[in-house]
């Protein structure tokens, strides 16, 4: 339905704008929720670009074949950020490099990824307000992860 590359790219930007609007009105947890979707959708867009497909539905069989899976969850239903980065060549290289090198920019990106990976679409059920500090930290980490996603 809304899984095309152009639509997903536009929706990703809109989720960032929505998160910024919530941040400006001190709706902390709502902002984190939408920043998380911004990251998730950005990764999905980048995967579609990387693997040369126009929809999320077309991405699934390509990833299955590329990674030798007999079966895998439908990517348009999956909301786990670290799982999505498993298929991103930049994150694959980053994880491989971090195994052999000392603390570096690589480990910094992975630390931010770990923070962002704590995000869950289940936040939509939480009555909590969140905090300004948590939101600002999450946003900063999300920006680093998105920048890395787009440029690697």
MODELLER restraints for C-alpha pairs under 7 A, 6 or more apart:
rsr = mdl.restraints
at = mdl.atoms
rsr.add(forms.Gaussian(group=physical.xy_distance, feature=features.Distance(at['CA:2:A'], at['CA:8:A']), mean=6.90, stdev=0.5))
rsr.add(forms.Gaussian(group=physical.xy_distance, feature=features.Distance(at['CA:3:A'], at['CA:55:A']), mean=5.27, stdev=0.5))
rsr.add(forms.Gaussian(group=physical.xy_distance, feature=features.Distance(at['CA:3:A'], at['CA:56:A']), mean=5.46, stdev=0.5))
rsr.add(forms.Gaussian(group=physical.xy_distance, feature=features.Distance(at['CA:4:A'], at['CA:54:A']), mean=5.60, stdev=0.5))
rsr.add(forms.Gaussian(group=physical.xy_distance, feature=features.Distance(at['CA:4:A'], at['CA:55:A']), mean=4.40, stdev=0.5))
rsr.add(forms.Gaussian(group=physical.xy_distance, feature=features.Distance(at['CA:4:A'], at['CA:56:A']), mean=6.84, stdev=0.5))
rsr.add(forms.Gaussian(group=physical.xy_distance, feature=features.Distance(at['CA:5:A'], at['CA:45:A']), mean=6.20, stdev=0.5))
rsr.add(forms.Gaussian(group=physical.xy_distance, feature=features.Distance(at['CA:5:A'], at['CA:48:A']), mean=6.94, stdev=0.5))
rsr.add(forms.Gaussian(group=physical.xy_distance, feature=features.Distance(at['CA:5:A'], at['CA:54:A']), mean=5.20, stdev=0.5))
rsr.add(forms.Gaussian(group=physical.xy_distance, feature=features.Distance(at['CA:5:A'], at['CA:55:A']), mean=5.84, stdev=0.5))
rsr.add(forms.Gaussian(group=physical.xy_distance, feature=features.Distance(at['CA:8:A'], at['CA:41:A']), mean=6.72, stdev=0.5))
rsr.add(forms.Gaussian(group=physical.xy_distance, feature=features.Distance(at['CA:8:A'], at['CA:45:A']), mean=6.46, stdev=0.5))
rsr.add(forms.Gaussian(group=physical.xy_distance, feature=features.Distance(at['CA:9:A'], at['CA:45:A']), mean=6.22, stdev=0.5))
rsr.add(forms.Gaussian(group=physical.xy_distance, feature=features.Distance(at['CA:12:A'], at['CA:38:A']), mean=5.05, stdev=0.5))
rsr.add(forms.Gaussian(group=physical.xy_distance, feature=features.Distance(at['CA:12:A'], at['CA:41:A']), mean=5.45, stdev=0.5))
rsr.add(forms.Gaussian(group=physical.xy_distance, feature=features.Distance(at['CA:12:A'], at['CA:42:A']), mean=6.08, stdev=0.5))
rsr.add(forms.Gaussian(group=physical.xy_distance, feature=features.Distance(at['CA:15:A'], at['CA:34:A']), mean=5.64, stdev=0.5))
rsr.add(forms.Gaussian(group=physical.xy_distance, feature=features.Distance(at['CA:15:A'], at['CA:35:A']), mean=6.83, stdev=0.5))
rsr.add(forms.Gaussian(group=physical.xy_distance, feature=features.Distance(at['CA:15:A'], at['CA:37:A']), mean=6.68, stdev=0.5))
rsr.add(forms.Gaussian(group=physical.xy_distance, feature=features.Distance(at['CA:15:A'], at['CA:38:A']), mean=5.39, stdev=0.5))
rsr.add(forms.Gaussian(group=physical.xy_distance, feature=features.Distance(at['CA:16:A'], at['CA:34:A']), mean=6.71, stdev=0.5))
rsr.add(forms.Gaussian(group=physical.xy_distance, feature=features.Distance(at['CA:16:A'], at['CA:35:A']), mean=5.90, stdev=0.5))
rsr.add(forms.Gaussian(group=physical.xy_distance, feature=features.Distance(at['CA:16:A'], at['CA:38:A']), mean=5.59, stdev=0.5))
rsr.add(forms.Gaussian(group=physical.xy_distance, feature=features.Distance(at['CA:18:A'], at['CA:34:A']), mean=6.88, stdev=0.5))
rsr.add(forms.Gaussian(group=physical.xy_distance, feature=features.Distance(at['CA:19:A'], at['CA:31:A']), mean=4.32, stdev=0.5))
rsr.add(forms.Gaussian(group=physical.xy_distance, feature=features.Distance(at['CA:19:A'], at['CA:34:A']), mean=5.10, stdev=0.5))
rsr.add(forms.Gaussian(group=physical.xy_distance, feature=features.Distance(at['CA:19:A'], at['CA:35:A']), mean=5.69, stdev=0.5))
rsr.add(forms.Gaussian(group=physical.xy_distance, feature=features.Distance(at['CA:20:A'], at['CA:31:A']), mean=6.80, stdev=0.5))
rsr.add(forms.Gaussian(group=physical.xy_distance, feature=features.Distance(at['CA:22:A'], at['CA:28:A']), mean=6.98, stdev=0.5))
rsr.add(forms.Gaussian(group=physical.xy_distance, feature=features.Distance(at['CA:22:A'], at['CA:30:A']), mean=6.45, stdev=0.5))
rsr.add(forms.Gaussian(group=physical.xy_distance, feature=features.Distance(at['CA:22:A'], at['CA:31:A']), mean=5.17, stdev=0.5))
rsr.add(forms.Gaussian(group=physical.xy_distance, feature=features.Distance(at['CA:23:A'], at['CA:31:A']), mean=5.48, stdev=0.5))
rsr.add(forms.Gaussian(group=physical.xy_distance, feature=features.Distance(at['CA:27:A'], at['CA:129:A']), mean=6.85, stdev=0.5))
rsr.add(forms.Gaussian(group=physical.xy_distance, feature=features.Distance(at['CA:28:A'], at['CA:129:A']), mean=6.05, stdev=0.5))
rsr.add(forms.Gaussian(group=physical.xy_distance, feature=features.Distance(at['CA:28:A'], at['CA:130:A']), mean=5.12, stdev=0.5))
rsr.add(forms.Gaussian(group=physical.xy_distance, feature=features.Distance(at['CA:28:A'], at['CA:131:A']), mean=5.66, stdev=0.5))
rsr.add(forms.Gaussian(group=physical.xy_distance, feature=features.Distance(at['CA:28:A'], at['CA:132:A']), mean=5.99, stdev=0.5))
rsr.add(forms.Gaussian(group=physical.xy_distance, feature=features.Distance(at['CA:28:A'], at['CA:135:A']), mean=5.74, stdev=0.5))
rsr.add(forms.Gaussian(group=physical.xy_distance, feature=features.Distance(at['CA:29:A'], at['CA:128:A']), mean=6.98, stdev=0.5))
rsr.add(forms.Gaussian(group=physical.xy_distance, feature=features.Distance(at['CA:29:A'], at['CA:129:A']), mean=5.50, stdev=0.5))
rsr.add(forms.Gaussian(group=physical.xy_distance, feature=features.Distance(at['CA:29:A'], at['CA:130:A']), mean=4.70, stdev=0.5))
rsr.add(forms.Gaussian(group=physical.xy_distance, feature=features.Distance(at['CA:32:A'], at['CA:135:A']), mean=5.83, stdev=0.5))
rsr.add(forms.Gaussian(group=physical.xy_distance, feature=features.Distance(at['CA:32:A'], at['CA:138:A']), mean=6.70, stdev=0.5))
rsr.add(forms.Gaussian(group=physical.xy_distance, feature=features.Distance(at['CA:33:A'], at['CA:121:A']), mean=6.99, stdev=0.5))
rsr.add(forms.Gaussian(group=physical.xy_distance, feature=features.Distance(at['CA:33:A'], at['CA:123:A']), mean=6.23, stdev=0.5))
rsr.add(forms.Gaussian(group=physical.xy_distance, feature=features.Distance(at['CA:35:A'], at['CA:139:A']), mean=6.63, stdev=0.5))
rsr.add(forms.Gaussian(group=physical.xy_distance, feature=features.Distance(at['CA:35:A'], at['CA:142:A']), mean=6.91, stdev=0.5))
rsr.add(forms.Gaussian(group=physical.xy_distance, feature=features.Distance(at['CA:36:A'], at['CA:119:A']), mean=6.07, stdev=0.5))
rsr.add(forms.Gaussian(group=physical.xy_distance, feature=features.Distance(at['CA:39:A'], at['CA:142:A']), mean=6.36, stdev=0.5))
rsr.add(forms.Gaussian(group=physical.xy_distance, feature=features.Distance(at['CA:39:A'], at['CA:146:A']), mean=5.98, stdev=0.5))
rsr.add(forms.Gaussian(group=physical.xy_distance, feature=features.Distance(at['CA:40:A'], at['CA:79:A']), mean=6.83, stdev=0.5))
rsr.add(forms.Gaussian(group=physical.xy_distance, feature=features.Distance(at['CA:40:A'], at['CA:81:A']), mean=5.86, stdev=0.5))
rsr.add(forms.Gaussian(group=physical.xy_distance, feature=features.Distance(at['CA:42:A'], at['CA:146:A']), mean=6.68, stdev=0.5))
rsr.add(forms.Gaussian(group=physical.xy_distance, feature=features.Distance(at['CA:43:A'], at['CA:84:A']), mean=6.90, stdev=0.5))
rsr.add(forms.Gaussian(group=physical.xy_distance, feature=features.Distance(at['CA:43:A'], at['CA:149:A']), mean=6.26, stdev=0.5))
rsr.add(forms.Gaussian(group=physical.xy_distance, feature=features.Distance(at['CA:46:A'], at['CA:149:A']), mean=6.94, stdev=0.5))
rsr.add(forms.Gaussian(group=physical.xy_distance, feature=features.Distance(at['CA:46:A'], at['CA:150:A']), mean=6.51, stdev=0.5))
rsr.add(forms.Gaussian(group=physical.xy_distance, feature=features.Distance(at['CA:47:A'], at['CA:88:A']), mean=6.36, stdev=0.5))
rsr.add(forms.Gaussian(group=physical.xy_distance, feature=features.Distance(at['CA:48:A'], at['CA:54:A']), mean=6.33, stdev=0.5))
rsr.add(forms.Gaussian(group=physical.xy_distance, feature=features.Distance(at['CA:48:A'], at['CA:55:A']), mean=6.93, stdev=0.5))
rsr.add(forms.Gaussian(group=physical.xy_distance, feature=features.Distance(at['CA:48:A'], at['CA:56:A']), mean=6.99, stdev=0.5))
rsr.add(forms.Gaussian(group=physical.xy_distance, feature=features.Distance(at['CA:48:A'], at['CA:59:A']), mean=6.31, stdev=0.5))
rsr.add(forms.Gaussian(group=physical.xy_distance, feature=features.Distance(at['CA:53:A'], at['CA:59:A']), mean=6.06, stdev=0.5))
rsr.add(forms.Gaussian(group=physical.xy_distance, feature=features.Distance(at['CA:56:A'], at['CA:75:A']), mean=6.62, stdev=0.5))
rsr.add(forms.Gaussian(group=physical.xy_distance, feature=features.Distance(at['CA:56:A'], at['CA:76:A']), mean=5.93, stdev=0.5))
rsr.add(forms.Gaussian(group=physical.xy_distance, feature=features.Distance(at['CA:60:A'], at['CA:74:A']), mean=6.35, stdev=0.5))
rsr.add(forms.Gaussian(group=physical.xy_distance, feature=features.Distance(at['CA:60:A'], at['CA:75:A']), mean=6.16, stdev=0.5))
rsr.add(forms.Gaussian(group=physical.xy_distance, feature=features.Distance(at['CA:64:A'], at['CA:70:A']), mean=6.75, stdev=0.5))
rsr.add(forms.Gaussian(group=physical.xy_distance, feature=features.Distance(at['CA:64:A'], at['CA:71:A']), mean=6.88, stdev=0.5))
rsr.add(forms.Gaussian(group=physical.xy_distance, feature=features.Distance(at['CA:64:A'], at['CA:72:A']), mean=6.87, stdev=0.5))
rsr.add(forms.Gaussian(group=physical.xy_distance, feature=features.Distance(at['CA:79:A'], at['CA:121:A']), mean=6.68, stdev=0.5))
rsr.add(forms.Gaussian(group=physical.xy_distance, feature=features.Distance(at['CA:81:A'], at['CA:117:A']), mean=5.44, stdev=0.5))
rsr.add(forms.Gaussian(group=physical.xy_distance, feature=features.Distance(at['CA:82:A'], at['CA:117:A']), mean=5.86, stdev=0.5))
rsr.add(forms.Gaussian(group=physical.xy_distance, feature=features.Distance(at['CA:85:A'], at['CA:91:A']), mean=5.90, stdev=0.5))
rsr.add(forms.Gaussian(group=physical.xy_distance, feature=features.Distance(at['CA:86:A'], at['CA:92:A']), mean=6.38, stdev=0.5))
rsr.add(forms.Gaussian(group=physical.xy_distance, feature=features.Distance(at['CA:90:A'], at['CA:152:A']), mean=4.86, stdev=0.5))
rsr.add(forms.Gaussian(group=physical.xy_distance, feature=features.Distance(at['CA:94:A'], at['CA:106:A']), mean=5.96, stdev=0.5))
rsr.add(forms.Gaussian(group=physical.xy_distance, feature=features.Distance(at['CA:98:A'], at['CA:106:A']), mean=6.14, stdev=0.5))
rsr.add(forms.Gaussian(group=physical.xy_distance, feature=features.Distance(at['CA:98:A'], at['CA:107:A']), mean=6.24, stdev=0.5))
rsr.add(forms.Gaussian(group=physical.xy_distance, feature=features.Distance(at['CA:109:A'], at['CA:144:A']), mean=6.80, stdev=0.5))
rsr.add(forms.Gaussian(group=physical.xy_distance, feature=features.Distance(at['CA:109:A'], at['CA:145:A']), mean=6.66, stdev=0.5))
rsr.add(forms.Gaussian(group=physical.xy_distance, feature=features.Distance(at['CA:112:A'], at['CA:141:A']), mean=4.73, stdev=0.5))
rsr.add(forms.Gaussian(group=physical.xy_distance, feature=features.Distance(at['CA:112:A'], at['CA:145:A']), mean=6.73, stdev=0.5))
rsr.add(forms.Gaussian(group=physical.xy_distance, feature=features.Distance(at['CA:113:A'], at['CA:141:A']), mean=6.96, stdev=0.5))
rsr.add(forms.Gaussian(group=physical.xy_distance, feature=features.Distance(at['CA:113:A'], at['CA:145:A']), mean=6.10, stdev=0.5))
rsr.add(forms.Gaussian(group=physical.xy_distance, feature=features.Distance(at['CA:115:A'], at['CA:138:A']), mean=6.96, stdev=0.5))
rsr.add(forms.Gaussian(group=physical.xy_distance, feature=features.Distance(at['CA:115:A'], at['CA:141:A']), mean=6.84, stdev=0.5))
rsr.add(forms.Gaussian(group=physical.xy_distance, feature=features.Distance(at['CA:116:A'], at['CA:138:A']), mean=6.43, stdev=0.5))
rsr.add(forms.Gaussian(group=physical.xy_distance, feature=features.Distance(at['CA:116:A'], at['CA:141:A']), mean=6.37, stdev=0.5))
rsr.add(forms.Gaussian(group=physical.xy_distance, feature=features.Distance(at['CA:116:A'], at['CA:142:A']), mean=6.07, stdev=0.5))
